[in-house]
Amino acid sequence: MSLLDIAANTLDNFDPKKDSVNSGSTGLPDGDYLTAVESIEHRSFDSGWDCLQIVFTVLDGDHAGEKEYNRISFATKNKAGKAIPDFILSRNIKFVIKLGSLLGIEMKPEYFASENETDTHEMLANVLAPEKGKSVILHVKHRPNKKDPDNPYVEYDLEATEQPETAEITDADLPGDLGGEPLPTDADAPVEPTDEAPF
């Protein structure tokens, strides 16, 4: 998307007399996107909050090259010590299981059995990260946040897609057929000129 497109979209959705500069989601708008799973890692922040972070990069269309950051927490309590509702934890588990399945990983209940969320995030990152780079369809949908209207909730879902073909390259495919000639050695290196032996 060009700067002109972004400006036009912003002007259509922003009232400078009433809206905050920081309002609105900075991620992808609602839609379905062909993406590559760019990275999967355990992230921790200065606030003490940590999560499993999955970064999706859009591969085509108007948003090609843009990234969507999905940060999933398996904390069972919030900062105030109140229990996180089971349906939220269940939804997060379903998302990770579905992602694992689409990446070709058999997900196991014990991946979620760590004593704390930090260890769970680390375990899941270790299990999933080796399969990064594969493609998935990412569905993005926003819904209103009554407590903070400027920051709507974002819901994600995933769908399978065909994986791009990988080219098989042999030494014979490389320039100069490196497989047929020996590599140069130190004895083949040019001699530096000196006062005694100038060129």
C-alpha beads as a LAMMPS data file, in Angstrom:
LAMMPS data file: protein, C-alpha beads

199 atoms
198 bonds

1 atom types
1 bond types

-500.0 500.0 xlo xhi
-500.0 500.0 ylo yhi
-500.0 500.0 zlo zhi

Masses

1 110.0

Atoms # bond

1 1 1 0.000 0.000 0.000
2 1 1 1.461 3.369 -0.992
3 1 1 1.686 6.373 1.317
4 1 1 -1.083 7.981 -0.745
5 1 1 -3.353 4.954 -0.151
6 1 1 -2.610 4.995 3.582
7 1 1 -3.315 8.740 3.757
8 1 1 -6.617 8.350 1.878
9 1 1 -7.682 5.473 4.134
10 1 1 -6.684 7.438 7.243
11 1 1 -8.592 10.547 6.151
12 1 1 -11.691 8.421 5.518
13 1 1 -11.564 6.983 9.043
14 1 1 -10.124 9.783 11.164
15 1 1 -11.797 12.936 12.471
16 1 1 -8.944 15.288 13.493
17 1 1 -11.326 17.396 15.588
18 1 1 -12.511 14.486 17.745
19 1 1 -10.238 11.438 17.345
20 1 1 -6.974 10.780 19.151
21 1 1 -3.835 10.347 17.063
22 1 1 -3.318 7.039 18.905
23 1 1 -6.792 5.709 18.192
24 1 1 -7.544 2.700 16.095
25 1 1 -5.832 -0.583 15.422
26 1 1 -2.491 -0.445 13.688
27 1 1 -2.776 -4.013 12.381
28 1 1 -4.447 -5.469 9.333
29 1 1 -8.091 -4.582 8.650
30 1 1 -10.769 -7.280 8.665
31 1 1 -10.168 -9.826 5.953
32 1 1 -8.520 -13.044 4.863
33 1 1 -4.802 -12.987 4.095
34 1 1 -2.345 -15.403 2.544
35 1 1 0.566 -15.193 4.984
36 1 1 3.874 -16.774 5.856
37 1 1 4.494 -17.603 9.508
38 1 1 7.580 -15.398 9.885
39 1 1 8.460 -16.104 13.483
40 1 1 7.231 -17.884 16.605
41 1 1 8.892 -16.973 19.871
42 1 1 8.476 -16.488 23.589
43 1 1 8.465 -12.721 24.255
44 1 1 8.702 -10.917 27.566
45 1 1 8.155 -7.216 28.109
46 1 1 9.405 -4.625 30.615
47 1 1 5.972 -4.661 32.265
48 1 1 6.557 -8.281 33.290
49 1 1 3.951 -9.602 30.856
50 1 1 5.085 -12.383 28.580
51 1 1 3.489 -14.313 25.757
52 1 1 3.850 -16.560 22.753
53 1 1 4.273 -14.177 19.807
54 1 1 3.471 -15.285 16.267
55 1 1 4.320 -12.911 13.419
56 1 1 2.475 -13.357 10.127
57 1 1 3.687 -11.598 6.950
58 1 1 1.142 -10.983 4.183
59 1 1 2.328 -12.462 0.880
60 1 1 0.034 -10.817 -1.677
61 1 1 -2.658 -8.212 -2.299
62 1 1 -2.880 -4.605 -1.118
63 1 1 -1.252 -5.456 2.217
64 1 1 1.665 -7.519 0.860
65 1 1 4.687 -7.187 3.132
66 1 1 2.676 -6.021 6.147
67 1 1 2.971 -7.941 9.396
68 1 1 0.368 -9.004 11.931
69 1 1 1.510 -9.730 15.494
70 1 1 -0.599 -12.210 17.444
71 1 1 0.429 -12.304 21.097
72 1 1 -1.123 -15.158 23.049
73 1 1 -0.868 -15.517 26.797
74 1 1 -1.456 -18.662 28.804
75 1 1 -1.453 -16.840 32.142
76 1 1 -4.243 -18.199 34.326
77 1 1 -4.521 -14.966 36.354
78 1 1 -4.405 -11.289 35.409
79 1 1 -2.216 -8.637 37.117
80 1 1 -4.822 -8.132 39.834
81 1 1 -4.825 -11.863 40.611
82 1 1 -8.253 -12.491 39.088
83 1 1 -8.671 -15.774 37.197
84 1 1 -8.643 -15.583 33.397
85 1 1 -11.926 -17.110 32.130
86 1 1 -11.637 -20.681 30.866
87 1 1 -13.174 -19.769 27.486
88 1 1 -10.284 -17.353 26.779
89 1 1 -7.652 -19.949 27.662
90 1 1 -9.531 -22.569 25.627
91 1 1 -9.664 -20.249 22.600
92 1 1 -5.918 -19.589 22.891
93 1 1 -5.198 -23.325 23.150
94 1 1 -7.376 -24.012 20.073
95 1 1 -5.506 -21.376 18.081
96 1 1 -2.101 -22.860 18.941
97 1 1 -3.299 -26.419 18.269
98 1 1 -4.701 -25.355 14.888
99 1 1 -1.488 -23.499 14.018
100 1 1 0.554 -26.558 14.975
101 1 1 -1.647 -28.793 12.849
102 1 1 -1.302 -26.486 9.825
103 1 1 2.474 -26.475 10.307
104 1 1 2.518 -30.280 10.390
105 1 1 3.121 -30.683 14.135
106 1 1 1.250 -33.162 16.299
107 1 1 0.236 -31.095 19.303
108 1 1 0.177 -32.808 22.712
109 1 1 -1.570 -31.813 25.967
110 1 1 1.762 -31.902 27.830
111 1 1 2.926 -28.869 25.841
112 1 1 0.522 -26.900 28.057
113 1 1 1.458 -28.623 31.340
114 1 1 4.214 -26.311 32.587
115 1 1 3.984 -24.877 36.099
116 1 1 3.675 -21.290 34.862
117 1 1 2.827 -19.376 31.707
118 1 1 6.454 -18.396 31.014
119 1 1 7.505 -22.041 30.761
120 1 1 4.412 -22.802 28.647
121 1 1 5.263 -19.991 26.220
122 1 1 8.858 -21.220 26.003
123 1 1 7.766 -24.835 25.438
124 1 1 5.324 -23.865 22.661
125 1 1 7.906 -21.647 20.958
126 1 1 10.409 -24.513 20.960
127 1 1 7.841 -26.924 19.499
128 1 1 6.429 -24.593 16.820
129 1 1 9.364 -22.398 15.725
130 1 1 11.183 -25.065 13.664
131 1 1 8.254 -25.010 11.197
132 1 1 8.176 -21.238 10.672
133 1 1 8.181 -20.090 7.077
134 1 1 5.156 -22.150 6.066
135 1 1 2.064 -20.467 4.613
136 1 1 -1.406 -20.212 6.160
137 1 1 -4.549 -18.199 5.520
138 1 1 -4.996 -15.738 8.405
139 1 1 -8.539 -14.500 9.075
140 1 1 -8.664 -11.155 10.931
141 1 1 -11.829 -9.753 12.486
142 1 1 -12.248 -6.784 14.842
143 1 1 -15.009 -6.377 17.410
144 1 1 -15.797 -3.415 19.666
145 1 1 -14.144 -3.012 23.045
146 1 1 -16.743 -1.307 25.272
147 1 1 -14.181 -0.410 27.942
148 1 1 -11.692 1.049 25.438
149 1 1 -13.407 1.889 22.118
150 1 1 -10.159 3.140 20.553
151 1 1 -8.645 -0.347 20.901
152 1 1 -11.025 -2.952 19.480
153 1 1 -10.521 -6.639 20.153
154 1 1 -8.952 -8.622 17.319
155 1 1 -10.046 -12.190 16.626
156 1 1 -7.900 -14.536 14.548
157 1 1 -8.574 -17.814 12.825
158 1 1 -6.478 -19.933 10.500
159 1 1 -7.015 -22.016 7.395
160 1 1 -4.776 -24.327 5.390
161 1 1 -3.298 -23.269 2.056
162 1 1 -0.971 -24.882 -0.454
163 1 1 2.667 -24.571 0.453
164 1 1 4.976 -22.952 -2.096
165 1 1 7.212 -25.374 -3.957
166 1 1 10.829 -25.371 -2.897
167 1 1 13.461 -25.570 -5.596
168 1 1 16.000 -28.349 -5.325
169 1 1 19.441 -27.036 -6.249
170 1 1 22.510 -29.177 -6.837
171 1 1 26.143 -28.101 -7.242
172 1 1 25.706 -28.463 -11.011
173 1 1 23.036 -25.697 -10.870
174 1 1 25.471 -23.204 -9.339
175 1 1 27.458 -20.762 -11.490
176 1 1 30.687 -22.260 -12.791
177 1 1 29.619 -25.789 -11.755
178 1 1 31.433 -25.629 -8.409
179 1 1 31.036 -29.368 -8.071
180 1 1 33.514 -30.083 -10.901
181 1 1 36.486 -27.895 -9.957
182 1 1 38.534 -27.933 -6.747
183 1 1 38.277 -24.912 -4.495
184 1 1 41.310 -22.568 -4.396
185 1 1 43.786 -22.984 -1.557
186 1 1 46.077 -20.509 0.217
187 1 1 48.864 -21.462 -2.241
188 1 1 46.672 -20.083 -5.067
189 1 1 46.333 -16.675 -3.405
190 1 1 48.091 -13.752 -5.130
191 1 1 51.391 -12.637 -3.628
192 1 1 51.436 -9.185 -2.040
193 1 1 54.080 -6.904 -3.619
194 1 1 57.043 -5.932 -1.399
195 1 1 60.043 -3.600 -1.837
196 1 1 62.277 -6.604 -2.634
197 1 1 59.844 -8.144 -5.151
198 1 1 57.760 -5.416 -6.767
199 1 1 55.473 -6.333 -9.649

Bonds

1 1 1 2
2 1 2 3
3 1 3 4
4 1 4 5
5 1 5 6
6 1 6 7
7 1 7 8
8 1 8 9
9 1 9 10
10 1 10 11
11 1 11 12
12 1 12 13
13 1 13 14
14 1 14 15
15 1 15 16
16 1 16 17
17 1 17 18
18 1 18 19
19 1 19 20
20 1 20 21
21 1 21 22
22 1 22 23
23 1 23 24
24 1 24 25
25 1 25 26
26 1 26 27
27 1 27 28
28 1 28 29
29 1 29 30
30 1 30 31
31 1 31 32
32 1 32 33
33 1 33 34
34 1 34 35
35 1 35 36
36 1 36 37
37 1 37 38
38 1 38 39
39 1 39 40
40 1 40 41
41 1 41 42
42 1 42 43
43 1 43 44
44 1 44 45
45 1 45 46
46 1 46 47
47 1 47 48
48 1 48 49
49 1 49 50
50 1 50 51
51 1 51 52
52 1 52 53
53 1 53 54
54 1 54 55
55 1 55 56
56 1 56 57
57 1 57 58
58 1 58 59
59 1 59 60
60 1 60 61
61 1 61 62
62 1 62 63
63 1 63 64
64 1 64 65
65 1 65 66
66 1 66 67
67 1 67 68
68 1 68 69
69 1 69 70
70 1 70 71
71 1 71 72
72 1 72 73
73 1 73 74
74 1 74 75
75 1 75 76
76 1 76 77
77 1 77 78
78 1 78 79
79 1 79 80
80 1 80 81
81 1 81 82
82 1 82 83
83 1 83 84
84 1 84 85
85 1 85 86
86 1 86 87
87 1 87 88
88 1 88 89
89 1 89 90
90 1 90 91
91 1 91 92
92 1 92 93
93 1 93 94
94 1 94 95
95 1 95 96
96 1 96 97
97 1 97 98
98 1 98 99
99 1 99 100
100 1 100 101
101 1 101 102
102 1 102 103
103 1 103 104
104 1 104 105
105 1 105 106
106 1 106 107
107 1 107 108
108 1 108 109
109 1 109 110
110 1 110 111
111 1 111 112
112 1 112 113
113 1 113 114
114 1 114 115
115 1 115 116
116 1 116 117
117 1 117 118
118 1 118 119
119 1 119 120
120 1 120 121
121 1 121 122
122 1 122 123
123 1 123 124
124 1 124 125
125 1 125 126
126 1 126 127
127 1 127 128
128 1 128 129
129 1 129 130
130 1 130 131
131 1 131 132
132 1 132 133
133 1 133 134
134 1 134 135
135 1 135 136
136 1 136 137
137 1 137 138
138 1 138 139
139 1 139 140
140 1 140 141
141 1 141 142
142 1 142 143
143 1 143 144
144 1 144 145
145 1 145 146
146 1 146 147
147 1 147 148
148 1 148 149
149 1 149 150
150 1 150 151
151 1 151 152
152 1 152 153
153 1 153 154
154 1 154 155
155 1 155 156
156 1 156 157
157 1 157 158
158 1 158 159
159 1 159 160
160 1 160 161
161 1 161 162
162 1 162 163
163 1 163 164
164 1 164 165
165 1 165 166
166 1 166 167
167 1 167 168
168 1 168 169
169 1 169 170
170 1 170 171
171 1 171 172
172 1 172 173
173 1 173 174
174 1 174 175
175 1 175 176
176 1 176 177
177 1 177 178
178 1 178 179
179 1 179 180
180 1 180 181
181 1 181 182
182 1 182 183
183 1 183 184
184 1 184 185
185 1 185 186
186 1 186 187
187 1 187 188
188 1 188 189
189 1 189 190
190 1 190 191
191 1 191 192
192 1 192 193
193 1 193 194
194 1 194 195
195 1 195 196
196 1 196 197
197 1 197 198
198 1 198 199
